[in-house]
Amino acid sequence: MSLPEIVGRERWRAAREELRRKERAVERARAALAAERRRLPMAEVADAYVFEGGDGKATLLDLFGDRAQLVVHHFMFAPDQEAGCPCCAVFLDQIGPLAHLRARDTAFAAVSLAPFIRLLPFKARMGWTVPWYSSGESDFNRDFEATVDRDGAPVERPGLSCFLRDGDRIFHTYSVYDDALDGIGALSGLLDLTALGPLPSGGDRLRLHDEYDEYDEYDH
């Protein structure tokens, strides 16, 4: 392995400051892009869709709970597999307590093609408590491009889709797939994808995850 050059402290500081100027430019560009993303038009979702979860059948509206937003993780897990995609599993490992998202009026759920009875043992093995649903009996994966046709055959791909509700009306605001997921997973990265936007500046209103007003078994 090739290691970085060894230099004195002053030279390191000068190099670090030069790199920091470039990082600030990227951060400003990223913030501008996130603002543009929040201005994207949204499309109403006409189909109620039906999923299978821990409490039986659920519609897309049910996945929101009482939150205004929903982030869906398109987790690759085919109906004939015994275990889910390792890359998707690593992504889901990063999510952490959902209390931080819920405090910002945002729900989160994983959705896979595999029957729910196959999801359960893998979920237990991984020690996850996030809501996880099977979409195998609906067109959800295809409609939101988590399943696409390549060379005449259906292929799954990992992704995130964001939704906003207005009463009982649901709107699709954003989706991202494949390698574009790299670097997303932390709270701020997920919220940056949503229509309502990022964390407040300075981390105002951040709490320990068990100190929010609402806390349940999905939050730890």
Rosetta constraint file for C-alpha pairs under 8 A:
AtomPair CA 7 CA 11 HARMONIC 6.29 0.50
AtomPair CA 7 CA 12 HARMONIC 6.38 0.50
AtomPair CA 8 CA 12 HARMONIC 6.25 0.50
AtomPair CA 9 CA 13 HARMONIC 6.23 0.50
AtomPair CA 10 CA 14 HARMONIC 6.32 0.50
AtomPair CA 11 CA 15 HARMONIC 6.20 0.50
AtomPair CA 12 CA 16 HARMONIC 5.98 0.50
AtomPair CA 13 CA 17 HARMONIC 6.12 0.50
AtomPair CA 14 CA 18 HARMONIC 6.33 0.50
AtomPair CA 15 CA 19 HARMONIC 6.27 0.50
AtomPair CA 16 CA 20 HARMONIC 6.01 0.50
AtomPair CA 17 CA 21 HARMONIC 6.34 0.50
AtomPair CA 18 CA 22 HARMONIC 6.83 0.50
AtomPair CA 19 CA 23 HARMONIC 6.24 0.50
AtomPair CA 20 CA 24 HARMONIC 6.12 0.50
AtomPair CA 21 CA 25 HARMONIC 6.50 0.50
AtomPair CA 22 CA 26 HARMONIC 6.45 0.50
AtomPair CA 23 CA 27 HARMONIC 6.15 0.50
AtomPair CA 24 CA 28 HARMONIC 6.17 0.50
AtomPair CA 25 CA 29 HARMONIC 6.24 0.50
AtomPair CA 26 CA 30 HARMONIC 6.01 0.50
AtomPair CA 27 CA 31 HARMONIC 6.14 0.50
AtomPair CA 28 CA 32 HARMONIC 6.23 0.50
AtomPair CA 29 CA 33 HARMONIC 6.14 0.50
AtomPair CA 30 CA 34 HARMONIC 6.14 0.50
AtomPair CA 31 CA 35 HARMONIC 6.25 0.50
AtomPair CA 32 CA 36 HARMONIC 6.28 0.50
AtomPair CA 33 CA 37 HARMONIC 6.12 0.50
AtomPair CA 34 CA 38 HARMONIC 6.37 0.50
AtomPair CA 34 CA 192 HARMONIC 6.14 0.50
AtomPair CA 34 CA 193 HARMONIC 7.23 0.50
AtomPair CA 35 CA 39 HARMONIC 6.62 0.50
AtomPair CA 36 CA 40 HARMONIC 6.69 0.50
AtomPair CA 37 CA 174 HARMONIC 7.95 0.50
AtomPair CA 37 CA 193 HARMONIC 7.27 0.50
AtomPair CA 37 CA 195 HARMONIC 7.72 0.50
AtomPair CA 38 CA 193 HARMONIC 7.64 0.50
AtomPair CA 38 CA 194 HARMONIC 6.81 0.50
AtomPair CA 38 CA 195 HARMONIC 4.84 0.50
AtomPair CA 38 CA 196 HARMONIC 7.19 0.50
AtomPair CA 38 CA 197 HARMONIC 6.83 0.50
AtomPair CA 39 CA 195 HARMONIC 7.67 0.50
AtomPair CA 40 CA 173 HARMONIC 7.13 0.50
AtomPair CA 41 CA 173 HARMONIC 7.03 0.50
AtomPair CA 42 CA 171 HARMONIC 5.95 0.50
AtomPair CA 42 CA 172 HARMONIC 5.59 0.50
AtomPair CA 42 CA 173 HARMONIC 4.74 0.50
AtomPair CA 42 CA 174 HARMONIC 7.81 0.50
AtomPair CA 43 CA 171 HARMONIC 5.29 0.50
AtomPair CA 43 CA 172 HARMONIC 5.22 0.50
AtomPair CA 43 CA 173 HARMONIC 6.79 0.50
AtomPair CA 44 CA 169 HARMONIC 7.30 0.50
AtomPair CA 44 CA 170 HARMONIC 5.83 0.50
AtomPair CA 44 CA 171 HARMONIC 4.24 0.50
AtomPair CA 44 CA 172 HARMONIC 6.19 0.50
AtomPair CA 45 CA 169 HARMONIC 7.63 0.50
AtomPair CA 45 CA 170 HARMONIC 5.50 0.50
AtomPair CA 45 CA 171 HARMONIC 5.44 0.50
AtomPair CA 45 CA 172 HARMONIC 6.45 0.50
AtomPair CA 46 CA 170 HARMONIC 7.89 0.50
AtomPair CA 48 CA 59 HARMONIC 5.77 0.50
AtomPair CA 48 CA 60 HARMONIC 5.92 0.50
AtomPair CA 48 CA 61 HARMONIC 7.27 0.50
AtomPair CA 49 CA 59 HARMONIC 5.51 0.50
AtomPair CA 49 CA 60 HARMONIC 5.90 0.50
AtomPair CA 49 CA 138 HARMONIC 6.07 0.50
AtomPair CA 49 CA 139 HARMONIC 7.45 0.50
AtomPair CA 49 CA 140 HARMONIC 6.63 0.50
AtomPair CA 50 CA 57 HARMONIC 6.47 0.50
AtomPair CA 50 CA 58 HARMONIC 5.62 0.50
AtomPair CA 50 CA 59 HARMONIC 4.73 0.50
AtomPair CA 50 CA 60 HARMONIC 6.87 0.50
AtomPair CA 50 CA 135 HARMONIC 7.04 0.50
AtomPair CA 50 CA 137 HARMONIC 7.09 0.50
AtomPair CA 50 CA 138 HARMONIC 6.17 0.50
AtomPair CA 51 CA 57 HARMONIC 5.61 0.50
AtomPair CA 51 CA 58 HARMONIC 5.10 0.50
AtomPair CA 51 CA 59 HARMONIC 6.07 0.50
AtomPair CA 51 CA 60 HARMONIC 7.53 0.50
AtomPair CA 51 CA 133 HARMONIC 5.96 0.50
AtomPair CA 51 CA 134 HARMONIC 5.46 0.50
AtomPair CA 51 CA 135 HARMONIC 5.00 0.50
AtomPair CA 51 CA 136 HARMONIC 7.58 0.50
AtomPair CA 51 CA 137 HARMONIC 7.14 0.50
AtomPair CA 51 CA 138 HARMONIC 7.33 0.50
AtomPair CA 52 CA 56 HARMONIC 5.43 0.50
AtomPair CA 52 CA 57 HARMONIC 4.67 0.50
AtomPair CA 52 CA 58 HARMONIC 6.12 0.50
AtomPair CA 52 CA 115 HARMONIC 7.77 0.50
AtomPair CA 52 CA 116 HARMONIC 6.19 0.50
AtomPair CA 52 CA 133 HARMONIC 5.40 0.50
AtomPair CA 52 CA 134 HARMONIC 5.07 0.50
AtomPair CA 52 CA 135 HARMONIC 6.87 0.50
AtomPair CA 53 CA 57 HARMONIC 6.29 0.50
AtomPair CA 53 CA 58 HARMONIC 6.93 0.50
AtomPair CA 53 CA 116 HARMONIC 6.33 0.50
AtomPair CA 53 CA 131 HARMONIC 7.76 0.50
AtomPair CA 53 CA 132 HARMONIC 6.41 0.50
AtomPair CA 53 CA 133 HARMONIC 4.65 0.50
AtomPair CA 53 CA 134 HARMONIC 6.56 0.50
AtomPair CA 54 CA 132 HARMONIC 7.90 0.50
AtomPair CA 54 CA 133 HARMONIC 7.75 0.50
AtomPair CA 58 CA 62 HARMONIC 5.70 0.50
AtomPair CA 58 CA 63 HARMONIC 7.14 0.50
AtomPair CA 59 CA 63 HARMONIC 6.76 0.50
AtomPair CA 60 CA 64 HARMONIC 7.23 0.50
AtomPair CA 61 CA 65 HARMONIC 7.40 0.50
AtomPair CA 61 CA 168 HARMONIC 7.13 0.50
AtomPair CA 61 CA 170 HARMONIC 7.28 0.50
AtomPair CA 63 CA 70 HARMONIC 7.33 0.50
AtomPair CA 63 CA 107 HARMONIC 7.45 0.50
AtomPair CA 63 CA 108 HARMONIC 7.97 0.50
AtomPair CA 63 CA 109 HARMONIC 7.11 0.50
AtomPair CA 64 CA 68 HARMONIC 6.98 0.50
AtomPair CA 64 CA 69 HARMONIC 6.61 0.50
AtomPair CA 64 CA 70 HARMONIC 5.58 0.50
AtomPair CA 64 CA 106 HARMONIC 7.74 0.50
AtomPair CA 64 CA 107 HARMONIC 5.61 0.50
AtomPair CA 64 CA 108 HARMONIC 7.85 0.50
AtomPair CA 65 CA 107 HARMONIC 7.22 0.50
AtomPair CA 67 CA 102 HARMONIC 7.23 0.50
AtomPair CA 67 CA 105 HARMONIC 4.83 0.50
AtomPair CA 67 CA 106 HARMONIC 5.48 0.50
AtomPair CA 67 CA 107 HARMONIC 6.02 0.50
AtomPair CA 68 CA 105 HARMONIC 5.52 0.50
AtomPair CA 68 CA 106 HARMONIC 6.17 0.50
AtomPair CA 68 CA 107 HARMONIC 7.90 0.50
AtomPair CA 68 CA 164 HARMONIC 5.88 0.50
AtomPair CA 68 CA 165 HARMONIC 5.40 0.50
AtomPair CA 68 CA 166 HARMONIC 7.36 0.50
AtomPair CA 69 CA 105 HARMONIC 6.23 0.50
AtomPair CA 69 CA 106 HARMONIC 4.52 0.50
AtomPair CA 69 CA 107 HARMONIC 6.04 0.50
AtomPair CA 69 CA 162 HARMONIC 7.30 0.50
AtomPair CA 69 CA 163 HARMONIC 5.63 0.50
AtomPair CA 69 CA 164 HARMONIC 4.56 0.50
AtomPair CA 69 CA 165 HARMONIC 6.31 0.50
AtomPair CA 69 CA 194 HARMONIC 7.66 0.50
AtomPair CA 70 CA 106 HARMONIC 5.47 0.50
AtomPair CA 70 CA 107 HARMONIC 4.60 0.50
AtomPair CA 70 CA 108 HARMONIC 5.64 0.50
AtomPair CA 70 CA 109 HARMONIC 7.65 0.50
AtomPair CA 70 CA 162 HARMONIC 5.76 0.50
AtomPair CA 70 CA 163 HARMONIC 5.09 0.50
AtomPair CA 70 CA 164 HARMONIC 6.49 0.50
AtomPair CA 71 CA 106 HARMONIC 7.21 0.50
AtomPair CA 71 CA 107 HARMONIC 6.21 0.50
AtomPair CA 71 CA 108 HARMONIC 4.82 0.50
AtomPair CA 71 CA 109 HARMONIC 6.54 0.50
AtomPair CA 71 CA 160 HARMONIC 6.75 0.50
AtomPair CA 71 CA 161 HARMONIC 5.79 0.50
AtomPair CA 71 CA 162 HARMONIC 4.60 0.50
AtomPair CA 71 CA 163 HARMONIC 6.47 0.50
AtomPair CA 71 CA 190 HARMONIC 7.91 0.50
AtomPair CA 71 CA 194 HARMONIC 7.83 0.50
AtomPair CA 72 CA 108 HARMONIC 5.90 0.50
AtomPair CA 72 CA 109 HARMONIC 5.07 0.50
AtomPair CA 72 CA 110 HARMONIC 5.64 0.50
AtomPair CA 72 CA 111 HARMONIC 6.67 0.50
AtomPair CA 72 CA 160 HARMONIC 5.52 0.50
AtomPair CA 72 CA 161 HARMONIC 5.16 0.50
AtomPair CA 72 CA 162 HARMONIC 6.36 0.50
AtomPair CA 73 CA 108 HARMONIC 7.67 0.50
AtomPair CA 73 CA 109 HARMONIC 6.22 0.50
AtomPair CA 73 CA 110 HARMONIC 4.57 0.50
AtomPair CA 73 CA 111 HARMONIC 6.08 0.50
AtomPair CA 73 CA 158 HARMONIC 7.66 0.50
AtomPair CA 73 CA 159 HARMONIC 6.03 0.50
AtomPair CA 73 CA 160 HARMONIC 4.69 0.50
AtomPair CA 73 CA 161 HARMONIC 6.75 0.50
AtomPair CA 74 CA 110 HARMONIC 6.18 0.50
AtomPair CA 74 CA 111 HARMONIC 5.31 0.50
AtomPair CA 74 CA 112 HARMONIC 6.24 0.50
AtomPair CA 74 CA 141 HARMONIC 7.80 0.50
AtomPair CA 74 CA 146 HARMONIC 6.35 0.50
AtomPair CA 74 CA 157 HARMONIC 7.65 0.50
AtomPair CA 74 CA 158 HARMONIC 5.36 0.50
AtomPair CA 74 CA 159 HARMONIC 4.93 0.50
AtomPair CA 74 CA 160 HARMONIC 5.77 0.50
AtomPair CA 74 CA 161 HARMONIC 7.58 0.50
AtomPair CA 75 CA 84 HARMONIC 7.56 0.50
AtomPair CA 75 CA 85 HARMONIC 7.33 0.50
AtomPair CA 75 CA 88 HARMONIC 5.71 0.50
AtomPair CA 75 CA 89 HARMONIC 7.92 0.50
AtomPair CA 75 CA 110 HARMONIC 6.16 0.50
AtomPair CA 75 CA 111 HARMONIC 5.80 0.50
AtomPair CA 75 CA 112 HARMONIC 5.22 0.50
AtomPair CA 75 CA 158 HARMONIC 5.79 0.50
AtomPair CA 75 CA 159 HARMONIC 7.29 0.50
AtomPair CA 76 CA 84 HARMONIC 6.21 0.50
AtomPair CA 76 CA 85 HARMONIC 5.48 0.50
AtomPair CA 76 CA 88 HARMONIC 6.61 0.50
AtomPair CA 76 CA 112 HARMONIC 6.02 0.50
AtomPair CA 76 CA 113 HARMONIC 7.46 0.50
AtomPair CA 76 CA 156 HARMONIC 6.21 0.50
AtomPair CA 76 CA 157 HARMONIC 6.42 0.50
AtomPair CA 76 CA 158 HARMONIC 5.90 0.50
AtomPair CA 77 CA 81 HARMONIC 6.60 0.50
AtomPair CA 77 CA 83 HARMONIC 6.92 0.50
AtomPair CA 77 CA 84 HARMONIC 4.58 0.50
AtomPair CA 77 CA 85 HARMONIC 6.10 0.50
AtomPair CA 77 CA 112 HARMONIC 5.60 0.50
AtomPair CA 77 CA 113 HARMONIC 6.07 0.50
AtomPair CA 77 CA 114 HARMONIC 5.64 0.50
AtomPair CA 78 CA 84 HARMONIC 7.63 0.50
AtomPair CA 78 CA 112 HARMONIC 7.43 0.50
AtomPair CA 78 CA 113 HARMONIC 5.63 0.50
AtomPair CA 78 CA 114 HARMONIC 5.09 0.50
AtomPair CA 79 CA 113 HARMONIC 5.94 0.50
AtomPair CA 79 CA 114 HARMONIC 3.81 0.50
AtomPair CA 79 CA 115 HARMONIC 6.16 0.50
AtomPair CA 79 CA 118 HARMONIC 7.89 0.50
AtomPair CA 79 CA 136 HARMONIC 7.71 0.50
AtomPair CA 80 CA 114 HARMONIC 7.20 0.50
AtomPair CA 81 CA 114 HARMONIC 7.57 0.50
AtomPair CA 82 CA 118 HARMONIC 6.65 0.50
AtomPair CA 82 CA 122 HARMONIC 7.67 0.50
AtomPair CA 83 CA 119 HARMONIC 7.99 0.50
AtomPair CA 83 CA 122 HARMONIC 6.11 0.50
AtomPair CA 84 CA 88 HARMONIC 7.37 0.50
AtomPair CA 84 CA 89 HARMONIC 6.93 0.50
AtomPair CA 84 CA 122 HARMONIC 7.39 0.50
AtomPair CA 85 CA 89 HARMONIC 6.15 0.50
AtomPair CA 86 CA 90 HARMONIC 6.20 0.50
AtomPair CA 87 CA 91 HARMONIC 6.31 0.50
AtomPair CA 88 CA 92 HARMONIC 6.19 0.50
AtomPair CA 88 CA 158 HARMONIC 6.80 0.50
AtomPair CA 89 CA 93 HARMONIC 6.11 0.50
AtomPair CA 90 CA 94 HARMONIC 6.74 0.50
AtomPair CA 91 CA 95 HARMONIC 7.16 0.50
AtomPair CA 91 CA 185 HARMONIC 6.42 0.50
AtomPair CA 92 CA 185 HARMONIC 7.73 0.50
AtomPair CA 93 CA 128 HARMONIC 7.92 0.50
AtomPair CA 94 CA 185 HARMONIC 5.74 0.50
AtomPair CA 94 CA 186 HARMONIC 6.71 0.50
AtomPair CA 95 CA 185 HARMONIC 5.82 0.50
AtomPair CA 95 CA 186 HARMONIC 6.36 0.50
AtomPair CA 95 CA 187 HARMONIC 7.36 0.50
AtomPair CA 96 CA 219 HARMONIC 7.96 0.50
AtomPair CA 96 CA 220 HARMONIC 7.06 0.50
AtomPair CA 97 CA 209 HARMONIC 6.56 0.50
AtomPair CA 97 CA 218 HARMONIC 7.37 0.50
AtomPair CA 97 CA 219 HARMONIC 4.57 0.50
AtomPair CA 97 CA 220 HARMONIC 4.73 0.50
AtomPair CA 98 CA 102 HARMONIC 6.10 0.50
AtomPair CA 98 CA 107 HARMONIC 7.81 0.50
AtomPair CA 98 CA 108 HARMONIC 7.35 0.50
AtomPair CA 98 CA 130 HARMONIC 7.67 0.50
AtomPair CA 98 CA 218 HARMONIC 6.58 0.50
AtomPair CA 98 CA 219 HARMONIC 4.62 0.50
AtomPair CA 98 CA 220 HARMONIC 7.13 0.50
AtomPair CA 99 CA 103 HARMONIC 5.95 0.50
AtomPair CA 99 CA 209 HARMONIC 5.59 0.50
AtomPair CA 99 CA 210 HARMONIC 7.55 0.50
AtomPair CA 99 CA 212 HARMONIC 6.98 0.50
AtomPair CA 99 CA 214 HARMONIC 7.62 0.50
AtomPair CA 99 CA 215 HARMONIC 6.49 0.50
AtomPair CA 99 CA 219 HARMONIC 5.02 0.50
AtomPair CA 99 CA 220 HARMONIC 7.89 0.50
AtomPair CA 100 CA 104 HARMONIC 6.80 0.50
AtomPair CA 100 CA 187 HARMONIC 7.32 0.50
AtomPair CA 100 CA 206 HARMONIC 7.52 0.50
AtomPair CA 100 CA 207 HARMONIC 7.80 0.50
AtomPair CA 100 CA 209 HARMONIC 6.38 0.50
AtomPair CA 101 CA 105 HARMONIC 6.73 0.50
AtomPair CA 101 CA 106 HARMONIC 5.20 0.50
AtomPair CA 101 CA 107 HARMONIC 6.56 0.50
AtomPair CA 101 CA 108 HARMONIC 7.68 0.50
AtomPair CA 101 CA 187 HARMONIC 7.02 0.50
AtomPair CA 101 CA 191 HARMONIC 7.79 0.50
AtomPair CA 102 CA 106 HARMONIC 4.86 0.50
AtomPair CA 102 CA 107 HARMONIC 5.75 0.50
AtomPair CA 103 CA 212 HARMONIC 7.02 0.50
AtomPair CA 103 CA 214 HARMONIC 7.92 0.50
AtomPair CA 108 CA 130 HARMONIC 7.55 0.50
AtomPair CA 108 CA 131 HARMONIC 7.30 0.50
AtomPair CA 109 CA 130 HARMONIC 6.47 0.50
AtomPair CA 109 CA 131 HARMONIC 5.01 0.50
AtomPair CA 109 CA 132 HARMONIC 5.64 0.50
AtomPair CA 109 CA 133 HARMONIC 7.42 0.50
AtomPair CA 110 CA 130 HARMONIC 7.33 0.50
AtomPair CA 110 CA 131 HARMONIC 6.34 0.50
AtomPair CA 110 CA 132 HARMONIC 4.61 0.50
AtomPair CA 110 CA 133 HARMONIC 6.28 0.50
AtomPair CA 111 CA 132 HARMONIC 5.74 0.50
AtomPair CA 111 CA 133 HARMONIC 4.84 0.50
AtomPair CA 111 CA 134 HARMONIC 5.70 0.50
AtomPair CA 111 CA 135 HARMONIC 6.32 0.50
AtomPair CA 112 CA 132 HARMONIC 7.82 0.50
AtomPair CA 112 CA 133 HARMONIC 6.43 0.50
AtomPair CA 112 CA 134 HARMONIC 5.05 0.50
AtomPair CA 112 CA 135 HARMONIC 5.81 0.50
AtomPair CA 112 CA 136 HARMONIC 7.25 0.50
AtomPair CA 113 CA 134 HARMONIC 5.49 0.50
AtomPair CA 113 CA 135 HARMONIC 5.10 0.50
AtomPair CA 113 CA 136 HARMONIC 4.38 0.50
AtomPair CA 113 CA 141 HARMONIC 7.54 0.50
AtomPair CA 114 CA 118 HARMONIC 6.35 0.50
AtomPair CA 114 CA 119 HARMONIC 6.72 0.50
AtomPair CA 114 CA 134 HARMONIC 5.92 0.50
AtomPair CA 114 CA 135 HARMONIC 7.50 0.50
AtomPair CA 114 CA 136 HARMONIC 6.11 0.50
AtomPair CA 115 CA 119 HARMONIC 6.65 0.50
AtomPair CA 115 CA 134 HARMONIC 5.51 0.50
AtomPair CA 115 CA 135 HARMONIC 7.84 0.50
AtomPair CA 115 CA 136 HARMONIC 6.36 0.50
AtomPair CA 116 CA 120 HARMONIC 6.30 0.50
AtomPair CA 116 CA 133 HARMONIC 6.44 0.50
AtomPair CA 116 CA 134 HARMONIC 5.22 0.50
AtomPair CA 117 CA 121 HARMONIC 7.60 0.50
AtomPair CA 118 CA 122 HARMONIC 7.13 0.50
AtomPair CA 119 CA 123 HARMONIC 5.98 0.50
AtomPair CA 119 CA 132 HARMONIC 7.78 0.50
AtomPair CA 119 CA 134 HARMONIC 7.83 0.50
AtomPair CA 120 CA 124 HARMONIC 6.19 0.50
AtomPair CA 121 CA 125 HARMONIC 6.10 0.50
AtomPair CA 122 CA 126 HARMONIC 6.20 0.50
AtomPair CA 123 CA 127 HARMONIC 6.11 0.50
AtomPair CA 123 CA 128 HARMONIC 5.56 0.50
AtomPair CA 123 CA 129 HARMONIC 7.69 0.50
AtomPair CA 124 CA 128 HARMONIC 6.49 0.50
AtomPair CA 129 CA 217 HARMONIC 7.18 0.50
AtomPair CA 129 CA 218 HARMONIC 5.24 0.50
AtomPair CA 129 CA 219 HARMONIC 7.70 0.50
AtomPair CA 129 CA 220 HARMONIC 7.25 0.50
AtomPair CA 130 CA 218 HARMONIC 5.49 0.50
AtomPair CA 130 CA 219 HARMONIC 7.82 0.50
AtomPair CA 131 CA 218 HARMONIC 7.16 0.50
AtomPair CA 135 CA 139 HARMONIC 7.54 0.50
AtomPair CA 135 CA 140 HARMONIC 6.34 0.50
AtomPair CA 135 CA 141 HARMONIC 7.03 0.50
AtomPair CA 139 CA 143 HARMONIC 5.92 0.50
AtomPair CA 140 CA 144 HARMONIC 6.13 0.50
AtomPair CA 141 CA 145 HARMONIC 5.95 0.50
AtomPair CA 141 CA 146 HARMONIC 4.86 0.50
AtomPair CA 141 CA 147 HARMONIC 5.32 0.50
AtomPair CA 142 CA 146 HARMONIC 5.95 0.50
AtomPair CA 142 CA 147 HARMONIC 4.84 0.50
AtomPair CA 142 CA 148 HARMONIC 6.41 0.50
AtomPair CA 144 CA 161 HARMONIC 7.56 0.50
AtomPair CA 144 CA 175 HARMONIC 7.87 0.50
AtomPair CA 146 CA 156 HARMONIC 5.69 0.50
AtomPair CA 146 CA 157 HARMONIC 5.28 0.50
AtomPair CA 146 CA 158 HARMONIC 6.46 0.50
AtomPair CA 146 CA 159 HARMONIC 6.52 0.50
AtomPair CA 146 CA 177 HARMONIC 7.77 0.50
AtomPair CA 147 CA 154 HARMONIC 6.29 0.50
AtomPair CA 147 CA 155 HARMONIC 5.44 0.50
AtomPair CA 147 CA 156 HARMONIC 4.40 0.50
AtomPair CA 147 CA 157 HARMONIC 6.27 0.50
AtomPair CA 148 CA 154 HARMONIC 5.47 0.50
AtomPair CA 148 CA 155 HARMONIC 5.35 0.50
AtomPair CA 148 CA 156 HARMONIC 6.47 0.50
AtomPair CA 148 CA 157 HARMONIC 7.80 0.50
AtomPair CA 149 CA 153 HARMONIC 5.22 0.50
AtomPair CA 149 CA 154 HARMONIC 4.42 0.50
AtomPair CA 149 CA 155 HARMONIC 5.94 0.50
AtomPair CA 150 CA 154 HARMONIC 6.28 0.50
AtomPair CA 150 CA 155 HARMONIC 6.47 0.50
AtomPair CA 157 CA 177 HARMONIC 6.91 0.50
AtomPair CA 157 CA 178 HARMONIC 6.25 0.50
AtomPair CA 158 CA 177 HARMONIC 5.68 0.50
AtomPair CA 158 CA 178 HARMONIC 5.45 0.50
AtomPair CA 159 CA 175 HARMONIC 7.06 0.50
AtomPair CA 159 CA 176 HARMONIC 5.44 0.50
AtomPair CA 159 CA 177 HARMONIC 4.02 0.50
AtomPair CA 159 CA 178 HARMONIC 6.13 0.50
AtomPair CA 159 CA 181 HARMONIC 6.92 0.50
AtomPair CA 160 CA 175 HARMONIC 5.48 0.50
AtomPair CA 160 CA 176 HARMONIC 5.40 0.50
AtomPair CA 160 CA 177 HARMONIC 6.51 0.50
AtomPair CA 160 CA 181 HARMONIC 7.90 0.50
AtomPair CA 161 CA 172 HARMONIC 7.59 0.50
AtomPair CA 161 CA 173 HARMONIC 7.80 0.50
AtomPair CA 161 CA 174 HARMONIC 5.75 0.50
AtomPair CA 161 CA 175 HARMONIC 4.21 0.50
AtomPair CA 161 CA 176 HARMONIC 6.64 0.50
AtomPair CA 162 CA 172 HARMONIC 6.15 0.50
AtomPair CA 162 CA 173 HARMONIC 5.61 0.50
AtomPair CA 162 CA 174 HARMONIC 5.14 0.50
AtomPair CA 162 CA 175 HARMONIC 6.21 0.50
AtomPair CA 162 CA 193 HARMONIC 7.20 0.50
AtomPair CA 162 CA 194 HARMONIC 6.03 0.50
AtomPair CA 163 CA 170 HARMONIC 6.71 0.50
AtomPair CA 163 CA 171 HARMONIC 5.47 0.50
AtomPair CA 163 CA 172 HARMONIC 4.59 0.50
AtomPair CA 163 CA 173 HARMONIC 5.49 0.50
AtomPair CA 163 CA 174 HARMONIC 7.27 0.50
AtomPair CA 163 CA 194 HARMONIC 7.70 0.50
AtomPair CA 164 CA 170 HARMONIC 5.81 0.50
AtomPair CA 164 CA 171 HARMONIC 5.15 0.50
AtomPair CA 164 CA 172 HARMONIC 6.54 0.50
AtomPair CA 164 CA 173 HARMONIC 6.78 0.50
AtomPair CA 164 CA 195 HARMONIC 7.27 0.50
AtomPair CA 165 CA 169 HARMONIC 5.56 0.50
AtomPair CA 165 CA 170 HARMONIC 4.43 0.50
AtomPair CA 165 CA 171 HARMONIC 6.07 0.50
AtomPair CA 166 CA 170 HARMONIC 6.45 0.50
AtomPair CA 173 CA 194 HARMONIC 7.20 0.50
AtomPair CA 173 CA 195 HARMONIC 6.50 0.50
AtomPair CA 174 CA 193 HARMONIC 6.94 0.50
AtomPair CA 174 CA 194 HARMONIC 7.15 0.50
AtomPair CA 176 CA 180 HARMONIC 6.40 0.50
AtomPair CA 176 CA 181 HARMONIC 6.84 0.50
AtomPair CA 177 CA 181 HARMONIC 6.16 0.50
AtomPair CA 181 CA 185 HARMONIC 7.97 0.50
AtomPair CA 183 CA 189 HARMONIC 7.57 0.50
AtomPair CA 184 CA 189 HARMONIC 5.02 0.50
AtomPair CA 184 CA 190 HARMONIC 6.38 0.50
AtomPair CA 185 CA 189 HARMONIC 5.99 0.50
AtomPair CA 185 CA 190 HARMONIC 6.15 0.50
AtomPair CA 186 CA 190 HARMONIC 6.40 0.50
AtomPair CA 187 CA 191 HARMONIC 6.26 0.50
AtomPair CA 188 CA 192 HARMONIC 6.05 0.50
AtomPair CA 188 CA 198 HARMONIC 5.98 0.50
AtomPair CA 188 CA 199 HARMONIC 6.09 0.50
AtomPair CA 189 CA 193 HARMONIC 6.89 0.50
AtomPair CA 189 CA 198 HARMONIC 7.89 0.50
AtomPair CA 190 CA 194 HARMONIC 7.12 0.50
AtomPair CA 191 CA 196 HARMONIC 7.71 0.50
AtomPair CA 191 CA 197 HARMONIC 5.61 0.50
AtomPair CA 191 CA 198 HARMONIC 4.83 0.50
AtomPair CA 191 CA 199 HARMONIC 6.99 0.50
AtomPair CA 192 CA 197 HARMONIC 5.31 0.50
AtomPair CA 192 CA 198 HARMONIC 4.81 0.50
AtomPair CA 193 CA 197 HARMONIC 7.06 0.50
AtomPair CA 194 CA 198 HARMONIC 7.77 0.50
AtomPair CA 199 CA 203 HARMONIC 6.53 0.50
AtomPair CA 200 CA 204 HARMONIC 5.82 0.50
AtomPair CA 200 CA 205 HARMONIC 7.80 0.50
AtomPair CA 207 CA 211 HARMONIC 6.02 0.50
AtomPair CA 207 CA 212 HARMONIC 6.53 0.50
AtomPair CA 208 CA 212 HARMONIC 7.35 0.50
AtomPair CA 209 CA 215 HARMONIC 7.96 0.50
AtomPair CA 209 CA 219 HARMONIC 7.33 0.50
AtomPair CA 209 CA 220 HARMONIC 7.76 0.50
AtomPair CA 210 CA 215 HARMONIC 6.32 0.50
AtomPair CA 210 CA 219 HARMONIC 7.89 0.50
AtomPair CA 211 CA 215 HARMONIC 7.79 0.50
AtomPair CA 215 CA 219 HARMONIC 6.17 0.50
AtomPair CA 216 CA 220 HARMONIC 7.92 0.50
